[in-house]
Amino acid sequence: MEKALEQSLTALLAREGLEPKAGDLEQFSKIIELYMSTLKTLHSVNLGAEELGPVFKPEWTGK
């Protein structure tokens, strides 16, 4: 995990009164990396004037 991201995540958790256990930050980093790669893909699509119709799929596919 990038140091800046780790510091931001640690600060966010501390602000909410939470302290990550050993291994928590690694798990968070996997989720964040999956989210960021999906977000980059979404931002790379040029839809022109088309409207978006997003769909939420709750299942976890990052295995």
Secondary structure, DSSP 8 states (H G I E B T S, - for coil): --HHHHHHHHHHHHHTT----TTHHHHHHHHHHHHHHHHHHHHH---TT---------S----
